[in-house]
């Protein structure tokens, strides 16, 4: 079975809720499709703005901080992710590695600290898990203070021969602000998150806060039967047809762990051909993919790190590979202009007091009606951010 790029775009737009805006009452469905990255802070809000009618910051913050129907925790690739609280066992537990399945991409750098301490990964992790119960009755403001507070607790129970090494200046970052122990803790907070031992609390100004899942939600996460399979299916629905290697990259886990999880749904998969290569789709989604439709003329201003952009087969949505580096950067990704599921430009904005200054770079011409639509989209996004538009500049390559 051969699948064309346009079919895949239509299918994914629908899976990501970008074919049309849904009612605000479908907030949890939108957030739970495949989770919403929140790095840099605020991109999860922009993602939901593009998916839900009548979306406001007040409603989103109410769901995250007051109702707590949404939760933020370190999840796939070790990044902060917002997802439905009731699905915590899907977005966290499957990421716990079994014996021989490390390293994750976000803990590889810990080797320098472990070698200096002459301690094993598992030893330090188990000590941190004992110390982190502190968060069951405490909330800590700022990541830096979280690292050092937990490092100080771990240090008290270390053998005296290790304490001086643990408290030595860090070989990472600023040695005046971080110790070796603090650095080790920083690396290992991600696997602690997968065990629901640490989550994000309510943001205070520019600083995040941290506490335990139990302290924040009021109870431990409920066990969901088949959580592993449910996570893989989410990925396949949003990024299929795809491969196990793409799944490993999305999770940020080792190939061995990805293959184990992938294997839990292997009997549900259908092999298809995409651009001459074998890819896999949930067999139950075959008809949905074949029938998926989208508005080829609909324009969207997607924010950086929108889930729709979190794919590895990038030529599906941006055929010109030479432009990929303009969208997917190591740091400071721009937003993109989307038309019919394809990237046709990029955009950035700069906040100046209570105003936003927009710069939109198009890679193909836009009709006057499309220019007007882009300006309207920028105005709507500024209003969502409770700001005014200062200027909208549209440039053409």
C-alpha positions as MATLAB code, in Angstrom:
seq = 'XXXXXXXXXXXXXXXXXXXXXXXXXXXXXXXXXXXXXXXXXXXXXXXXXXXXXXXXXXXXXXXXXXXXXXXXXXXXXXXXXXXXXXXXXXXXXXXXXXXXXXXXXXXXXXXXXXXXXXXXXXXXXXXXXXXXXXXXXXXXXXXXXXXXXXXXXXXXXXXXXXXXXXXXXXXXXXXXXXXXXXXXXXXXXXXXXXXXXXXXXXXXXXXXXXXXXXXXXXXXXXXXXXXXXXXXXXXXXXXXXXXXXXXXXXXXXXXXXXXXXXXXXXXXXXXXXXXXXXXXXXXXXXXXXXXXXXXXXXXXXXXXXXXXXXXXXXXXXXXXXXXXXXXXXXXXXXXXXXXXXXXXXXXXXXXXXXXXXXXXXXXXXXXXXXXXXXXXXXXXXXXXXXXXXXXXXXXXX';
ca = [
       0.000    0.000    0.000;
       1.477    3.333   -1.103;
       0.728    6.510    0.834;
       1.242   10.019   -0.590;
       2.591   12.956    1.392;
      -0.672   14.899    1.041;
      -2.624   12.021    2.606;
      -0.209   11.976    5.538;
      -0.519   15.731    6.052;
      -4.316   15.552    6.027;
      -4.273   12.636    8.462;
      -1.844   14.300   10.856;
      -3.608   17.654   10.760;
      -6.767   15.898   11.919;
      -4.931   13.834   14.550;
      -3.317   16.991   15.937;
      -6.609   18.900   15.929;
      -5.340   21.408   13.370;
      -7.808   20.707   10.556;
     -10.298   22.942   12.385;
     -10.692   24.408   15.840;
     -12.558   22.303   18.378;
     -14.818   23.531   21.207;
     -13.077   24.626   24.400;
     -14.807   21.714   26.109;
     -12.404   19.391   24.272;
      -9.389   20.827   26.082;
      -8.324   17.498   27.582;
      -8.650   15.692   24.257;
      -6.484   18.336   22.571;
      -3.824   18.225   25.289;
      -3.884   14.442   25.433;
      -3.410   13.711   21.741;
       0.362   13.471   22.228;
       1.135   15.932   25.030;
       2.271   19.544   24.698;
       5.910   20.535   25.113;
       6.376   23.578   27.343;
       9.944   24.561   26.596;
      10.387   27.469   26.218;
       7.667   28.326   28.741;
       4.327   29.227   27.189;
       4.502   27.207   23.974;
       1.860   24.771   25.306;
      -0.567   27.685   25.575;
       0.075   28.712   21.974;
      -0.469   25.130   20.808;
      -3.912   25.005   22.415;
      -4.795   28.469   21.086;
      -4.464   27.014   17.573;
      -6.670   24.032   18.429;
      -9.543   25.395   20.514;
     -12.250   27.994   19.931;
     -12.484   30.676   22.585;
      -9.204   29.613   24.165;
      -7.955   32.017   26.845;
      -4.947   32.106   29.125;
      -7.281   32.335   32.103;
      -9.040   29.084   31.160;
      -5.750   27.264   30.510;
      -4.174   28.378   33.774;
      -7.355   27.464   35.648;
      -7.170   23.922   34.265;
      -3.442   23.605   35.071;
      -3.198   25.356   38.422;
      -6.679   25.341   40.015;
      -8.695   22.411   38.678;
      -5.470   20.481   38.069;
      -7.101   18.549   35.230;
      -3.874   19.309   33.368;
      -0.422   18.541   34.733;
       3.102   19.616   33.823;
       6.020   17.223   34.333;
       9.245   16.185   32.637;
       8.190   13.568   30.096;
       9.406   12.482   26.636;
      12.941   13.650   25.818;
      13.123   14.957   29.352;
      11.312   18.186   28.419;
       8.477   19.789   30.396;
       5.206   18.483   28.935;
       1.603   19.425   29.717;
      -0.931   16.588   29.520;
      -4.211   15.496   31.163;
      -3.607   14.594   34.804;
      -5.736   11.469   34.431;
      -3.294   10.227   31.768;
      -0.176   10.563   33.935;
       0.384    6.804   33.875;
       0.579    7.027   30.066;
       2.864   10.044   29.733;
       5.232    9.114   32.575;
       5.383    5.455   33.640;
       6.244    3.893   30.237;
       9.373    6.053   30.130;
      10.866    4.216   33.112;
      13.708    2.137   31.669;
      14.204   -1.523   32.430;
      17.563   -3.159   33.076;
      19.996   -2.422   30.248;
      17.825    0.216   28.568;
      19.780    3.317   29.545;
      21.101    5.838   28.727;
      18.434    8.363   27.861;
      19.504   11.369   25.791;
      18.987   13.644   28.818;
      21.217   11.669   31.217;
      24.197   10.928   28.953;
      26.054   13.954   30.259;
      26.047   12.677   33.840;
      29.065   10.449   33.142;
      31.551   13.155   34.109;
      29.949   13.626   37.526;
      29.679    9.877   38.186;
      33.321    9.299   37.244;
      34.407   12.116   39.562;
      32.247   10.772   42.414;
      33.187    7.158   41.660;
      29.539    6.250   42.098;
      27.165    4.323   39.851;
      24.119    5.726   38.070;
      21.777    3.404   39.979;
      23.345    4.219   43.342;
      22.896    7.977   42.914;
      19.376    7.549   41.516;
      18.251    5.422   44.462;
      19.696    7.933   46.923;
      17.867   10.754   45.147;
      14.582    8.822   45.209;
      14.891    8.553   48.993;
      15.680   12.258   49.345;
      12.959   13.474   47.007;
      10.166   12.464   49.415;
      10.971   15.907   50.865;
       8.712   17.238   48.102;
       5.701   15.426   49.555;
       5.406   18.278   52.055;
       7.402   21.063   50.390;
       7.247   23.206   47.247;
      10.484   24.689   45.920;
      10.791   27.766   43.751;
      13.332   27.612   40.881;
      15.139   24.682   39.308;
      18.505   25.793   40.705;
      17.201   25.737   44.283;
      15.502   22.369   43.672;
      18.779   20.805   42.514;
      20.765   22.067   45.471;
      18.118   21.398   48.114;
      17.859   17.754   47.098;
      21.647   17.499   46.736;
      22.037   18.726   50.320;
      19.624   16.041   51.554;
      21.470   13.306   49.633;
      24.821   14.559   50.932;
      23.845   13.996   54.562;
      23.542   10.241   54.021;
      26.662    9.792   51.906;
      29.796    8.114   53.283;
      32.214   10.746   54.583;
      34.669    9.775   51.840;
      32.120   10.949   49.246;
      30.827   14.114   50.878;
      33.707   16.381   49.883;
      33.507   15.161   46.290;
      29.727   15.637   46.255;
      30.080   19.232   47.474;
      32.913   20.138   45.094;
      32.325   22.807   42.414;
      30.451   21.475   39.402;
      32.219   20.707   36.131;
      28.999   21.820   34.399;
      27.666   25.353   34.214;
      28.629   27.854   36.891;
      30.842   26.192   39.553;
      30.061   29.026   41.967;
      26.342   28.210   41.891;
      26.308   24.446   41.379;
      28.058   21.539   43.052;
      28.896   18.163   41.536;
      26.057   16.703   43.590;
      23.673   19.385   42.374;
      24.595   18.571   38.788;
      24.002   14.850   39.360;
      20.594   15.613   40.837;
      19.736   17.830   37.878;
      20.373   14.994   35.424;
      18.393   12.475   37.455;
      15.263   14.542   38.098;
      13.893   13.291   34.764;
      13.799    9.606   35.730;
      12.346   10.688   39.078;
       9.601   12.460   37.164;
       8.742    9.242   35.317;
       8.024    7.710   38.726;
       5.763   10.691   39.591;
       8.164   11.855   42.312;
       8.430   15.433   41.020;
       6.103   17.667   39.001;
       5.802   21.366   38.231;
       3.657   23.468   40.536;
       2.244   26.931   39.868;
       4.606   29.312   38.131;
       5.575   32.363   40.183;
       6.542   35.165   37.825;
       9.453   33.930   35.728;
      10.231   31.064   38.121;
       8.732   27.576   38.016;
       7.948   25.754   41.239;
       8.350   22.049   41.977;
       6.738   19.549   44.306;
       5.701   15.888   44.269;
       2.766   14.502   42.297;
       1.141   13.427   45.562;
       1.530   16.880   47.125;
       0.272   18.707   44.006;
      -2.646   16.488   42.984;
      -3.522   15.085   46.412;
      -3.069   11.419   45.550;
      -0.779    9.125   43.597;
      -1.467    8.641   39.873;
      -3.955    5.928   39.064;
      -2.723    2.854   37.241;
      -3.970    2.643   33.656;
      -4.083   -0.853   32.134;
      -2.043   -1.005   28.931;
      -0.335    2.353   29.527;
       2.659    1.312   27.399;
       0.474    0.453   24.417;
      -1.574    3.617   24.824;
       1.552    5.790   24.636;
       2.776    4.066   21.459;
      -0.673    4.390   19.882;
      -0.715    8.116   20.623;
       2.577    8.481   18.801;
       1.399    6.393   15.836;
      -1.860    8.323   15.506;
      -0.135   11.702   15.525;
       3.017   10.843   13.529;
       2.118    7.759   11.499;
       3.030    6.266    9.130;
       6.363    6.109   10.961;
       9.125    3.853   12.319;
      10.460    2.599   15.624;
      13.558    4.793   15.152;
      11.352    7.884   14.937;
       9.560    6.692   18.071;
      12.894    6.376   19.908;
      13.835    9.924   18.886;
      10.476   11.276   20.016;
      10.795    9.612   23.424;
      14.511   10.348   23.818;
      15.051    6.797   25.028;
      17.483    4.067   24.018;
      16.731    1.974   20.897;
      16.284   -1.055   23.159;
      13.580    0.592   25.234;
      11.831    1.906   22.114;
      11.776   -1.564   20.544;
      10.288   -3.064   23.725;
       7.482   -0.521   23.843;
       6.907   -0.712   20.075;
       6.600   -4.463   20.364;
       3.531   -4.113   22.587;
       1.487   -2.962   19.550;
       3.372   -4.760   16.774;
       0.412   -7.012   15.949;
      -1.732   -3.897   15.409;
       0.536   -2.404   12.735;
       0.157   -2.190    8.973;
       3.236   -1.762    6.746;
       2.885    0.892    4.023;
       5.172    2.538    1.501;
       6.011    6.239    1.837;
       8.459    7.796   -0.637;
       9.827    4.330   -1.408;
      10.404    3.402    2.257;
       8.512    1.094    4.593;
       6.612    2.853    7.338;
       4.042    1.642    9.855;
       0.505    2.689   10.668;
      -2.044    1.407   13.126;
      -4.156   -0.909   10.975;
      -7.289    0.478   12.647;
      -6.349    3.926   11.280;
      -6.111    2.849    7.614;
      -9.547    4.121    6.606;
      -9.138    7.332    8.599;
      -5.882    8.057    6.752;
      -7.437    7.339    3.341;
     -10.469    9.543    4.027;
      -8.729   12.422    5.835;
      -9.471   15.814    4.314;
      -8.161   19.300    5.052;
      -8.639   22.845    3.823;
      -5.720   23.370    1.443;
      -6.049   27.146    1.758;
      -6.263   27.422    5.553;
      -3.380   29.381    7.043;
      -2.035   28.889   10.554;
       0.660   30.585   12.589;
       2.051   27.664   14.579;
       4.242   28.562   17.532;
       7.715   27.046   18.012;
       7.729   23.419   19.198;
       4.088   22.844   18.309;
       3.479   19.050   18.468;
       2.739   18.997   14.724;
       6.366   20.045   14.095;
       7.811   17.351   16.371;
       8.402   14.840   13.566;
      11.431   13.251   11.922;
      10.158   12.857    8.341;
      10.336   16.607    7.866;
      10.095   16.591    4.069;
       6.434   15.607    4.481;
       5.638   19.139    5.646;
       8.641   21.022    4.202;
       9.820   19.501    0.953;
      12.833   21.795    0.531;
      15.402   20.193    2.864;
      17.655   23.250    2.555;
      15.057   25.210    4.554;
      14.894   22.723    7.423;
      17.653   24.489    9.312;
      15.513   27.646    9.229;
      12.763   25.892   11.201;
      14.400   23.199   13.327;
      17.307   24.805   15.172;
      19.345   23.824   18.199;
      17.948   26.836   20.052;
      15.414   29.607   19.422;
      13.164   27.866   16.910;
      10.836   30.228   15.048;
       7.132   29.710   14.567;
       5.961   28.584   11.138;
       3.344   29.643    8.619;
       1.299   26.573    7.689;
      -0.887   26.231    4.595;
      -2.666   22.963    3.922;
      -0.350   21.291    6.410;
       2.809   22.474    4.601;
       5.297   25.009    5.932;
       5.457   28.019    3.620;
       7.236   30.473    5.906;
       8.407   31.269    9.414;
       7.607   33.975   11.944;
       8.844   35.538   15.141;
       7.544   38.143   17.514;
       9.200   40.465   19.947;
       7.477   41.778   23.049;
       7.865   45.501   23.636;
       6.111   46.394   26.906;
       2.435   45.676   26.164;
       2.882   45.203   22.416;
       4.065   42.504   19.998;
       6.164   43.219   16.949;
       5.692   40.496   14.301;
       8.141   39.551   11.566;
       6.844   37.020    9.009;
       9.194   35.576    6.374;
       7.380   33.887    3.472;
       9.099   31.445    1.117;
       6.451   31.831   -1.546;
       4.186   34.639   -2.624;
       0.944   35.404   -0.826;
      -2.232   36.820   -2.356;
      -3.630   40.030   -0.844;
      -6.348   37.987    0.860;
      -3.684   35.732    2.406;
      -1.693   38.726    3.614;
      -4.833   40.036    5.281;
      -5.419   36.630    6.866;
      -1.863   36.504    8.227;
      -2.334   39.921    9.799;
      -5.621   38.807   11.320;
      -3.975   35.695   12.761;
      -1.232   37.836   14.292;
      -3.846   40.158   15.802;
      -5.728   37.195   17.271;
      -2.577   35.716   18.765;
      -1.604   39.053   20.341;
      -5.089   39.351   21.854;
      -4.738   35.814   23.254;
      -1.519   36.967   24.942;
      -3.415   40.026   26.270;
      -1.201   42.307   24.201;
      -1.554   44.694   21.279;
       0.111   44.496   17.879;
       2.690   47.176   17.270;
       3.742   46.163   13.775;
       3.379   43.241   11.355;
       6.092   42.986    8.736;
       5.680   40.417    5.953;
       8.773   39.692    3.879;
       9.261   37.433    0.850;
      12.301   35.323   -0.024;
];
